[in-house]
Structure formats: structure tokens, C-alpha cells
Amino acid sequence: MTGISLALTLAAMSTIWSVGSPAAQTVGGSGPARLTTAAVDPEALGRFAGTYKSYIWTAKVAVAKSGQLTLQINDLEPVALIAESEAQFRPAGIKGTTLVFHADAAGVSHFVLNREGKEIRANRKRPKAPRA
């Protein structure tokens, strides 16, 4: 049932994507998704954990007790993410969707969710630096 809820949410968002997203929110050229599963060090998955905000929704990425990376959009049930490479994942049971994480000098900065060629960027909420 979890996959269905997320699938319905993503399908509803396809309508928004078909109109086009703001240029500042999109990142092009992530390419086609692979169907294989990649081996990713479970200890390294923690670097992706955090809260991400797009112009449509808020997503939480976490590492479950089982060691599986999960994605939760708004208040829906979390769905497992299956590694396709070190930084590219696909939600379990949802075809045509990938997440690619991107980093800058400070660490993981955002991910791009690609649903059948339409993309939404979600920026990571980073803690504010303490004042000196």
C-alpha cells in the first residue's frame, strides 16, 4: 500500500511537471534509469539522510533500522530506495522514477527526482551555523 500512495502522489505531480517547473528548480540531463541494483556501503547511506524541500513538497530521507535508505514525501508512509549507483536510487515498486543525489563542498546539497523525464529538485535543509 505504501508504494501505491507514493505512486499516486507522483502521478498527481506529473500534471504539474507537464506544465513545467520553474527554471531555477530544474536540473537537466540525468539520463535513463538503469534496472540493476548497485552495492552501496550501508554505512555511507547516512550522508543522504535529511530533510529536503522542493517547490511542491517536503521529503525526508532516512536510513531505516534494516539499513535500507527510505524516502518519505510529506506525511505519506516511507518507501524503500534501491541503489542503482553510489548516488542514484529508485523507489521500490515505482516504475519510471529515480532520485539522484548531488553534493557540493559542504556535503549532499540536493536531490533531483526524475519521473518519466520530468524533474523536480529538492534542496537539503542544512542546519544554520552557530554564531560566534
N, C-alpha and C positions, 0 to 999 in steps of 0.2 A: 504494500500500500504506500510505503514511503516514496518509492520511485515514481509511482503514479502521481502523487501530489506534486513532486518537483517537476515531473514531465508536463503536467497541466500548467504549472506556473510558467515554465519555459515556453510552452506553446502559446500561452496568452501574451508573453513578452514578444513573441515573433511578430505579432501585429505591430507593436511599437517599433521593432527593428526594421520592419518592411518600409516604414515611413522614413527611417534614417535616424541615426543618433547624432547628437551634436559633435562637430569635428573635434573638439577638444577631448571628447570622451572616447574616441575610437583609436584603435591601433590596427594597421593593416598587415596582411601577409602572413598569417600564422600557418597557412598550408593545410593539407588534408590530414585527418586523424589517422593514425596507424591502428591496426587491430590487435597488435601484440601487447603483451604485458612486460614491462621492464622491471628489473630488480633495482630497488632503491633502498638504501640503508635506512632501516626503520628509525635509527637514532637521528638521522638527518631530517626526518619529516617535520620535526618540531620547528624548524626555521620558517615553515609556511603558516604555522598556527597564528591566528589573529583575527581581527575584525576588519572587514573590507567594505567600502561604501561605493556604490555606483550611483548614477543619477536616478535609478529606478528602485533599488533595494539595498538592504544591508545583508552581508553574508558573514558567517562565522566559519572559519576553517580550524579544525581541531584534530588532535590525534586521540582516537578512542582508546579505551583500556586494552583492546585487542592489538593495538599498534597500527591500526588502519587509519589513514587520513580521511576525514569526513568534511562535507560541505553542508551547511545549513543556511538556507535563504529565508530571511525574515523569521517567522515563527514556525516554519514547516519542520518536519522531522528531518534529522541529518541523513544524508545519503553517503555511502562509501565512495571514495575516489580511487580509481585504479590507475597505477602509474603506467604511462606509455614511454616516458623518458625521465631524466632527472627532474625536469621542471614542468612536464606536460602530463595531465591526468584526464580521465574521463569518468563521469558519474556512472556508477554501476546501474545497469538496466535502462540507461537512457541513450538511445542511438543518436548520432549526429551532433554530439556535444563534447567539447573539450575545454579544459582550463589550462592556460599556460601562465606560469608564474614568472615575473621579471624582477630583477634586482638592480640596485644602484650601490654606491659606495657604503651606504648605511645598512644594507641588507635587502630583504624582499620588500619591494615597494608597491607592487600591484599584481593583479592577475587579469588576463583577458579571457572572458568566457565567449567561446565561439559556438553558436548554434546554427548549423547548416549554412555557414558562410557569413552570418551576421554576428557582429562582435559588440560586446559591452566591456568596458574597462571598469574595474573596481579597485580603487586606491586603498591601500592599507592605512588604517588609523594607527599612527605611531604615538607613543607617549611623549608628552611635552618634556623637554629638558628641564631639570631643576634649576631654579635661579640661584645664582652665586651670591 
